[in-house]
Amino acid sequence: MKPIRSDLNDQLLQQNFASETETEKRQLEKCQIMAKNFVELENGIAILSDLKNNKSYVYSGKIAEELKIFQNKNTLEIESIWEDELFDVLEADDVLQKHILELQFFKFIKTIPFEKRKNYSVVSRLRILEKQKSLIHKMFYFSDAHHRNIEFALCLYHFDFFPAANYTGMIINNSDGEIFRHTEVENSDFLSLREKEILKMIQLGKKSKEIAGLLFISVNTVNRHRQNILEKMRVSNTTEACTMASKLNWI
C-alpha cells in the first residue's frame, strides 16, 4: 500500500487533464486574487497549487515571519504542490492526518455535482512544533467545468486563537453548516462497533466466511458491513480502508 501522501499526490496529479483553456486561465487569476486578498486581510499564508502543472504559488504575510519560513519573499513559485517548508514546522502526525483528510476530500468531492463543489472545504487545526500555538488550515478544490477534474487547490493558513491539545479536522459544507468529521475523537462513532470489529478482522487477513463464523452472522451480513465501510470511508477497497482506519486510530 502506498504512503498516504504518495497516494494523494498520484490521484491529484494523474487526472485526465485537458489542454489549457481560457476558462482555466481565468480561474487561475481568480484564485490568485483570492489568495492575495486573504494574506492581506489575515496576515496568513496562502498556497495555490496548480495540479495540472505540478507547481504552487505561495503568498505569505506576517505569519511567515513568525514561523521563519518563505523569508523575504511575499510571492513565491515552487515546483511542487506541497508546501514542505511549512510542513517542516508543524507536528508530523498532524500533517499526516491532514493528508488523509484531503485524500478523503478528493474522493468525496468527486461524488458532488459540479455546481455544488464550491460549497465544500476541508478545515484542520495543525499544531506548531515547539510552540504553544496552532494554525487553522482551510482548503478548497476548484474543478474543471467540462472534464470534472480538480484543477487547483487553494490552502489558507492563519493562527488559531482557540488552541487544543490534539489535531482536529473535518470536511464542511460552507453553505449550510453541515460537518463531516474525520478525527479520532470526533468520529468515535463514524464506524459502528461491528464495522470496526469486522475491519480489524479484515486487517488480520480473515476472509468473509471466517469472519461470519467467528461472529455467528451470515456471510451476506459480513459483506453488507464491508460495503457500508467502503461507502462511509469513501475508499475503493478494504485494504485502503484498513490503512486509513489504522492511521486514524479507529481500529
N, C-alpha and C positions, 0 to 999 in steps of 0.2 A: 504494500500500500504506500502511495506517495505521501511525503510530508504534506501537511495541510497547506502551507504557503505555496509549495510547488504545484499542488493540485489546483489551487485558486489561480495561480499565475497562468497555468496552461489553459484553464477554462476561459479566463479573461482575454488572453492574447490570441488564442487559436479559434476564434469565432470566424464565421464565413463573411469577412468584411467585404463590402462593395468598394468600388473606386470612389475617390473623394468627390463630393458634390458641393455645390454652392450652399445647400441647406446645412451640410456638416460644417462648413466654414463659418456660417452664421451662428451655429450652435456653439462652436468653439469660442467665438468672440463674445457671445452672451455669457458663457460660463466664466470667461476671463474677467468680465466686468463684475460678475457676482463675487468672484474670489477677491478682487481688488477692493470692492466695497466692504466685504466682511473684514478684511485685515485693517482697513482704515477705521471701521467702527469699533471692532473688538480688540484691536492690538494683537490679534491672533496670528495663526499660521494657516494658510490655505494651500492645498496641494491639488492641482488639476491634472489628472492623468489622462493622457491620450492613449487609449488601449490599442488602437489600430497601429500606431507608430511606436509603441513602447517607449514613451517619453513622458515627462511631467514638467509642469510649470509650477514653481514654488514662489509663493508670495508670503513674506514674513513681516510681522510687526514687532512690538516690544517684547513679546514672549520669547522670540528667538534670542534676543539679547540676554534675557534672564536665564535661558537654558544653554546659552553659549553654543548655538547651532546656527547654520546658514549665516555666518558672520559677514557683515559689510556687504550683503547682497539682498536688497529688498525684493528683487525679482531674479529668479534663477531657473535655468533649464537643466534638467538632468536626464540622462539616457536610461531611464528606468521608470517603472510605475510604482516603485517602492521608495518611501521616504526613510531610508535606513538611518540617516543622520539623526532623525528624530527618534526612531525606534530604539536607538542605542542608549538613550537617556531615560527610557521607560522600563517598567518591570517586564521581563521577558514573558512571564506567564500571562500577563495582561495583553501583550501584543499577540500571543498565540490565540487567546480567546477572541480577540478582535478579528483575526484572520478566519477563525472558524465561523464566526457570526457573519462575516462578509461572504464566505462561501455559501452559507445557508441563504443569505440575502440574494445572491446571484441566482440560485436555483429558484427561490421564491418569486423574484420579480419576473421571471420568465412565465409564470402562471397568471400574471396580472395583465388585463387588457392594456394595450399600449397607452391609450388616452388617460389611464388612471395611474400609470407608473410614477409620475412625478409627485404623487401624494405620499410616497413611501420613502423612508430613510432608515439608516442604522444610527443608533446612539450608543456610545460606550464611555465609561469612566475609566481612565488609564492612570495608574499611579506613576509618579516620577521617582526615579532612583535617588535614594539618599536625601529626599526632601519630603516634608510633611505636606505635600501638595499633590494635586491630581489635575489632569486635563479632561475636558469633555471633548469627545470626538463625534462629529456628525458627518455621515457620508450619504451622498446621493448618486444614483446611477442615471445616466442620460442615454436614451435609446435612439436608434435609427428608425425613423417613422416607416420606412418601406421594408427594411430587412429584419427589423426587430432585434438587431444586435445591440449590445451595450457599447456605445462608442466612447463615452467619457465617464470618469469617476471624479467627483469633487469631494475632498475631505477637508473639513473645517475643524480647527482646534482652538480652544480657549481655556482659560483657567476655570476649574470647578471650585466654587466657593462653599460647597457643602460636601467636603471630602468624606469618604467612607473607608473602612479598613480593607475592603475587598473589591475586586473587579465587578463592574455591573455593565450589562449590555443588553440591548433589545432592538427589535425591528418595530417601527412605529408607523402608523398612518397619521400623517400630519393634518389631514383634513377632518378627521372625526375623533381623534384621540385614542383609537384602538391600539393596543400594545400586544406585541408578540414577544414574550420574554424567553431568553435563552441562557441565563446563567444558572449555576447550580442551585443557589439559594432561592432565586425567584421562580425556578422551574422544577421544584421538587416533585410536582405533580404533572409535569409535562408529559411524561410517560407513566402509565399506571404501574402498580406494583407487579402485576402479572407480566406486562410488557417488559419491564426491567428484568424480571426473572428469566423470561424466555431469551431476551437479548444476551444476558450473561451466559446462558447455556450455549447459545449460538457461538459466542466468543470462545467458549471452551471446545468448540468443534463438534457439538452434538447435532444430529440431524432431527428433522421434524418428528419422525416416527419415534425416535428415542426420547425426545422431549415430551411427547404425548404420553408415553408410558410412565415416565418419571412423575408427571404432574396429574396423571389419571384424567386426561382430557383427550378428545379426538384429534387426529391429525389435521382435520379440517379446521378445528378451532385454533390449533397452533399456527397454521398457515394464514388464518384470518388475522391473528395477532401480528404475524410477521408483516403482512401487508399494511396494517394500521401503523406499525412502527415506521415503515418507509414513507408513508404519506405524511405522518406527523413531522418527521425529521427532514422531509423533502430531499431524500437521497435515493439513489438508483438501486442500491443493493445492501444486503445486511453487513457485508464487510465494511463498507463505508459507515454504516450506522454504528457498528461496534467501535470503530476508530473514533468517531465524533463523541459518542456517549462516554467512552473511556476518558478522552481528553477533558470532557466537561464534568467528570466525576459523577455521572448519572448511574454508572454501573461499576 
